[in-house]
């Protein structure tokens, strides 16, 4: 699968509750907003790149990517961000990454795509050991209506959504630290290693 067939999406639409309600993607790590670190790592891996945000759209737009808000109201979580991206994308595939994981693998998309193609799967998610990282998700754009129906029922869990689909888990046991995420102000302050 060519990277031009894949739209990348940075999920920055949450409320940042565990970080005191701030817009997490705009918090600084090593002198730059978290979203800037994510874009730098994800952009070379995909074709078009979007940012899903429900606040501060004008600030996110300064990073040079189209900004899409959730169609589902009330900060419904990362699946709502994926749903918005599936509606906005023009490529056959969409890959999502959260805005709070600045160490994401440089080969994330190629590995997800390779396994998805090999298995003829509609969804591929990252895994390290026995821990699944469903927000690191590659899925076919044609699943938008399926996801819309799931969200319309009030469902919000990633794993519940893709449980009924042809899904593969892709092992990243060689890079477990790449999926570390930053949820609190204390965690943000504690990350001193290079990004």
Buried (B, 14 or more C-beta within 10 A) or exposed (E): BEBEEBBBBBBBBBBBEBBEEBBBBBBEBEEEBBBBBBBEBBBEBBBBBBBBBBBBEEBBEEBEBEBBBBEBEEBBBBBBBBBBBBBBBEBEBBBBBBBBBBBBBEBBBBBBBBBBEEEEBBBBBBBBEEEBBBBBBBBBBEBBEBBBEBBEEEBBEBEEBBEEBEBBBBEBEEBEEBBBBBEEEEBBEEBEEEB
